Amino acid sequence: MRNSISRQITFAMILLIATVMLFCILINTFFLESYYTSHKQSRLENAYRIVSMAVDEDRLYSEDFTLEFEKLCADDGLSISVLNSDGSFELTSEANDISVRRQIMDMLFASDSDYHNIVLENENYSIYRSKDARVQTDYLLLWGTLNNGDLIAVRTAVENIRDAAGLSTRFLLIVGVIAVAVAIVFAAITGRRIAKPITGLDDISRRMSELDFEARYEEGGHDPLEIEELGAHMNKLSSSLETTISKLKTANNELMLDNERKTKVDEMRREFLSNVSHELKTPLALISGYAEGLKDGIDSDRESREYYIDVILDETDKMTKMVGKLLTLNRIEFGSEPVELTRFDMTGTVNSVLDQIRLLADEKGIRLEFEENNPLFVWSDEFQVEEVVTNYLSNALNHCYPKGVIRVTFERKESDNTPALLEKKKLRVNVYNTGDPIPEESLDKVWIKFYKVDKARTREYGGSGIGLSIVKAIMESLNETYGVYNVDGGVCFYFEVDLGGG
């Protein structure tokens, strides 16, 4: 049976503390004495170098060296004595030099066995480990010769390092037991604190597996950062799963309605062929009639012949444009025209289309008004929105009074179809032109393919009645609002897109 995360944390902390304590005890037992002796030895050698340098520089009795000498002896706990060749002291740190003189005599006259424990030996000095039997104290003693021939003795007391190491080990054991006891309590509390939010996340994941997407992680403010991030990711996962399942159900519903859609597609195809046949009948008849007239030679002069040819070319051009628009409309209605939502400047798009129709507007004396100068960014399909603007302005140009006005305005507004929490902003683009109002019964019909309010006027400028149908198909594919209404002295068409900031 596997342990809980709380127990695993407790065992891990106890094992860590025990390992650290064992490591400290082993280091203390096997290496503390060597380190302590090495440290003391380096202090002796340093003292020898300082005194030797003072002798070489002939400043043994200077005031500066006297202060340095006293500080060296006090800081490192050293006893330093320098003897000349007649046995008198040149320099000593001892107030009573009897003990120093006795140890030096012992060094000079003792047997080799008394000082056999040599720690270090070179041509200038030797370092011995010795013991004063009278006071039962261990010493490290440096005995050597200076460059001027004087003798130097430097000694420092060495505590019984083995006893000290044993005492230190016992102390570490006591501290270790206390640390392990504290670690058990601390680990148990910490383990429960960490395990509690993890248990909560486990419950949330179980509910999610049962498709209960109301389960949410609530931040407590005291949970570890990683737990809070995991909880936030699980909340996102829950939302994503809910959305995905919703989409799958929607897709399943769409599949169930597939047969109905196929029927509608067949109906649209038949309607398309019927409308094309009807709309092409008149221009084809005109082309056929004028072509036969040319063939029979009924045109008696060059001017009549050119007129016949112009009519044929004009009707051919109208048919080409109509077929192109029908194909575009067909692609959009059948969903084969891909929608690519991007962020673009609506002001720039409108100005681009206005520049395209400006020459035709000038020929009719129509004034184009658009007062927006600053970039205004929106989210939509830039190519299709430009198509909508082009159809609106072309329609306005064809129905505007001579010397009239075409005015484009922007209007910022809240979305009517978006939840308030999303706070989605909309931009409404209005295209107004002076001209005859559209009859009320025709306002909803202008979006129908081939519908013409004024057939004579439409025929005059070569309209096919498809442009506004393309607008309708585009806006519905973008799931956006569009429409038309009459105003004093003219008509206003509009559409909406999402504002993109900036």
Secondary structure, DSSP 8 states (H G I E B T S, - for coil): ----HHHHHHHHHHHHHHHHHHHHHHHHHHHHHHHHHHHHHHHHHHHHHHHHHHHHTT-TTSHHHHHHHHHHHHHHT-EEEEE-TTS-EEEES-SSTHHHHHHHHHHHHS-GGGG--EEEE-SSEEEEEEEETTTTEEEEEEEEE-TTS-EEEEEEEE--HHHHHHHHHHHHHHHHHHHHHHHHHHHHHHHHHHHHHHHHHHHHHHHHHTT-TT------SSS-HHHHHHHHHHHHHHHHHHHHHHHHHHHHHHHHTHHHHHHHHHHHHHHHHHHHHHHHHHHHHHHHHHHHHHHHT---SHHHHHHHHHHHHHHHHHHHHHHHHHHHHHHHHTT-S----EEEEHHHHHHHHHHHHHHHHHHHT-EEEE---S--EEEE-HHHHHHHHHHHHHHHHHHS-TT-EEEEEEEEEE-SSS-GGG--EEEEEEEEEES----GGGTTTTTSTT--SSHHHHHHHT--S-HHHHHHHHHHHTT--EEEEEETTEEEEEEEEEE---
